[in-house]
Amino acid sequence: MRNNKIFVLFCFIGISAFLVYFLIKIEDSERKKKAATAPIELPYTWVGNISKTTIAEPSGVTYHPIRRTLFVVDDEGHIYEIRPDGTVIQTKALQARDLEGITTNPTTGWLYAAVEDDEAILEISPQTLTIHREFKINRTFEGKPLLKKGGMGIEAIAFVPDASHPEGGTFWIGNQSFSRKPDGEPSIICEVVVPLLTSEAAEAEVKIIRFFKMGFLDISGLAYNAKADSLVLISDTTNLLVELKRDGTNLHRYLLPGDDQEGITLDGLGYMYIAQESGQIIKLADRRLR
């Protein structure tokens, strides 16, 4: 009987020791995960504000590799073409649409602007700044509502070229949200297919093919880093720059300089441009890309 009690005691001690070891390993793993996602300082050299004209509330910016210029949009529906030194080339008002982001198809040169509330994408000529086509985003995914009607709406857009894709590539859009509630509006990025090549209609529907939930609020800008084949997101509220693989894997998180960051673009030459709601277009030399 005594031997049985000793055996049970040793078993209890062994199991307890194993459980303690297991819990320590889990805690250590979680600590390492948190450390990996903790934001660090963005390695950059400050160039400064290049804006030479009054843009009341810039909401998006994109670099045009063919024209070697920047296109900027604002909340009041204006679009501007400026040189990298800030000199204005042309400007136009686009039907008072609430433009919240802009991107470039580097193959064709066409511009694409995201319209908040309407959940639409406008195809714009870079030469004349006129709207050529309009694409409406289907708010559902696999038959279920995803983008809330009457919510904060899409705030960011980026085009990812792919010569093997039937449409020449796909778009990514960012849905803005300030809610942490489980049933609140989701803070997500969505990959969408736009019928750029398979349709000539003036208006057509856009389909969401996948989405990823983000662990932060207020997605305000989105860009594609062709060199790294990654997505670059910014958050105004949290002053974050987040780099992701296109499968949703988090790569890096950086502390973003400035305030009220509403748009971001990379020129492929080592420079980053950030559109700030205050009216400034900030130029940074990104030391990671140089």
Residue pairs with C-beta under 8 A, 6 or more apart in sequence:
36 250
37 215
37 250
37 253
38 253
39 240
39 253
39 254
39 255
40 252
40 253
40 254
40 255
41 254
41 255
42 241
42 254
42 255
42 256
42 257
42 284
42 286
43 286
43 287
43 288
44 257
44 272
44 284
44 285
44 286
44 287
45 284
45 285
45 287
46 257
46 284
47 271
47 282
47 283
47 284
47 285
48 282
48 283
49 86
49 280
49 281
49 282
49 283
50 82
50 84
50 85
50 86
50 273
50 281
50 282
50 283
51 82
51 86
51 279
51 280
51 281
52 82
52 85
52 86
52 87
52 88
53 80
53 82
53 86
53 88
53 91
54 279
55 72
55 74
55 78
55 80
55 279
55 281
56 74
56 75
56 76
56 279
57 74
57 75
57 76
57 262
57 277
57 279
58 72
58 73
58 74
58 262
58 263
58 275
58 276
58 277
58 279
58 280
58 281
59 73
59 74
59 75
59 99
59 100
59 101
59 155
59 262
59 263
59 275
59 277
60 72
60 73
60 99
60 100
60 101
60 102
60 113
60 114
60 156
60 157
60 221
60 262
60 263
60 275
61 70
61 71
61 72
61 73
61 102
61 263
61 264
61 265
61 273
61 274
61 275
61 281
62 70
62 71
62 102
62 103
62 104
62 111
62 223
62 263
62 265
63 69
63 70
63 104
63 265
63 266
63 267
63 268
63 273
64 70
64 71
64 81
64 104
64 109
64 111
64 126
65 104
65 106
65 267
65 268
66 106
66 109
66 126
67 81
67 109
67 126
68 84
69 81
69 82
69 83
69 84
69 89
70 81
70 82
70 83
70 84
70 265
70 273
70 281
71 79
71 80
71 81
71 82
71 102
71 104
71 111
71 126
72 79
72 80
72 82
72 102
72 263
72 275
72 281
73 79
73 80
73 99
73 100
73 101
73 102
73 113
73 263
74 80
74 99
75 98
75 99
75 100
76 93
76 96
77 93
77 94
77 95
77 96
77 97
77 98
77 99
78 91
78 92
78 93
78 94
78 99
79 91
79 92
79 94
79 99
79 102
79 111
79 113
79 124
79 129
80 88
80 90
80 91
81 88
81 89
81 90
81 91
81 126
81 129
82 88
82 89
82 281
83 89
84 267
84 271
84 283
86 281
90 129
91 129
92 129
92 130
94 113
94 122
94 124
94 129
94 131
95 131
97 113
97 115
97 118
97 122
98 115
98 116
98 117
98 118
99 113
99 114
99 115
99 116
99 122
100 114
100 115
100 116
100 153
100 154
100 155
100 156
100 262
101 113
101 114
101 154
101 155
101 156
101 157
101 173
101 174
101 221
101 222
101 263
102 111
102 112
102 113
102 114
102 157
102 263
103 111
103 112
103 157
103 158
103 159
103 171
103 222
103 223
103 224
104 110
104 111
104 112
104 126
104 159
105 111
105 112
105 159
105 161
105 168
105 169
105 196
106 159
106 161
106 226
107 161
107 163
107 168
107 169
108 168
108 196
109 126
110 123
110 124
110 125
110 126
110 132
110 196
111 123
111 124
111 125
111 126
112 121
112 122
112 123
112 124
112 157
112 159
112 171
112 194
113 121
113 122
113 124
113 157
114 120
114 121
114 154
114 155
114 156
114 157
114 173
115 121
115 122
115 154
116 152
116 153
116 154
116 155
117 153
118 136
119 136
119 137
119 139
119 147
119 153
119 154
120 134
120 135
120 136
120 137
121 134
121 135
121 137
121 157
121 171
121 173
121 194
121 206
122 131
122 133
122 134
122 135
123 131
123 132
123 133
123 134
123 135
123 196
124 130
124 131
124 132
125 132
133 201
133 202
133 203
133 204
134 202
134 203
135 194
135 195
135 203
135 204
135 205
135 206
136 203
136 204
136 205
136 206
137 147
137 154
137 173
137 192
137 205
137 206
137 208
138 205
138 206
138 207
138 208
139 145
139 146
139 147
139 148
139 149
140 146
140 208
141 190
141 208
141 211
146 186
146 188
146 190
146 208
146 211
147 153
147 154
147 175
147 190
147 208
148 185
151 175
151 177
151 185
152 175
152 176
152 177
152 178
152 185
153 175
153 176
154 173
154 174
154 175
154 176
155 174
155 175
155 176
155 219
155 220
155 221
156 173
156 174
156 176
156 189
156 219
156 220
156 221
156 222
156 233
156 263
157 171
157 172
157 173
157 174
157 222
158 171
158 172
158 222
158 223
158 224
158 231
159 169
159 170
159 171
159 224
160 169
160 170
160 171
160 172
160 224
160 231
160 246
161 168
161 169
161 226
162 168
162 169
162 170
166 197
166 198
167 193
167 194
167 195
167 196
167 197
167 198
168 196
168 197
169 196
170 191
170 192
170 193
170 194
170 209
171 191
171 192
171 193
171 194
171 206
172 189
172 190
172 191
172 192
172 222
172 224
172 231
173 189
173 190
173 192
173 222
174 188
174 189
174 219
174 220
174 221
174 222
174 233
175 185
175 186
175 187
175 188
175 189
175 190
175 219
176 187
176 218
176 219
176 220
177 184
177 185
177 186
177 187
177 188
177 217
177 218
177 219
178 217
178 218
178 237
179 185
179 187
179 217
180 217
186 213
187 213
187 214
187 216
187 217
187 218
187 219
188 211
188 212
188 213
188 214
188 219
189 211
189 212
189 214
189 219
189 222
189 231
189 233
189 244
190 208
190 210
190 211
191 208
191 209
191 210
191 211
191 246
192 206
192 207
192 208
192 209
193 206
193 207
193 209
194 204
194 206
195 201
195 204
195 205
195 206
212 244
212 248
214 233
214 242
216 235
216 238
216 240
216 242
217 235
217 237
217 238
218 235
218 236
218 237
218 238
219 233
219 234
219 235
220 234
220 235
220 236
220 261
220 262
220 263
221 233
221 234
221 261
221 262
221 263
221 264
221 274
221 275
222 231
222 232
222 233
222 234
222 264
223 231
223 232
223 264
223 265
223 266
224 230
224 231
224 232
224 266
225 231
225 232
225 243
225 266
225 289
226 268
227 268
227 289
228 243
229 245
229 246
230 243
230 244
230 245
230 246
230 251
231 243
231 244
231 245
231 246
232 241
232 242
232 243
232 264
232 266
233 240
233 241
233 242
233 243
233 244
234 240
234 241
234 242
234 256
234 261
234 263
234 264
234 274
235 242
235 256
235 261
236 260
236 261
236 262
236 277
239 255
239 256
239 258
239 259
239 261
240 253
240 254
240 255
240 256
241 253
241 254
241 255
241 256
241 264
242 250
242 252
242 253
242 254
243 250
243 251
243 252
243 253
243 254
244 250
244 251
245 251
256 274
257 282
257 284
258 274
258 276
258 280
258 282
259 276
259 278
260 276
260 277
260 278
261 274
261 275
261 276
261 277
262 275
262 276
262 277
263 274
263 275
264 272
264 273
264 274
264 275
265 272
265 273
266 272
266 273
266 286
266 289
267 273
270 285
270 286
270 289
270 290
271 283
271 284
271 285
271 286
272 283
272 284
272 285
272 286
272 289
273 281
273 282
273 283
273 284
274 281
274 282
274 284
275 281
276 282
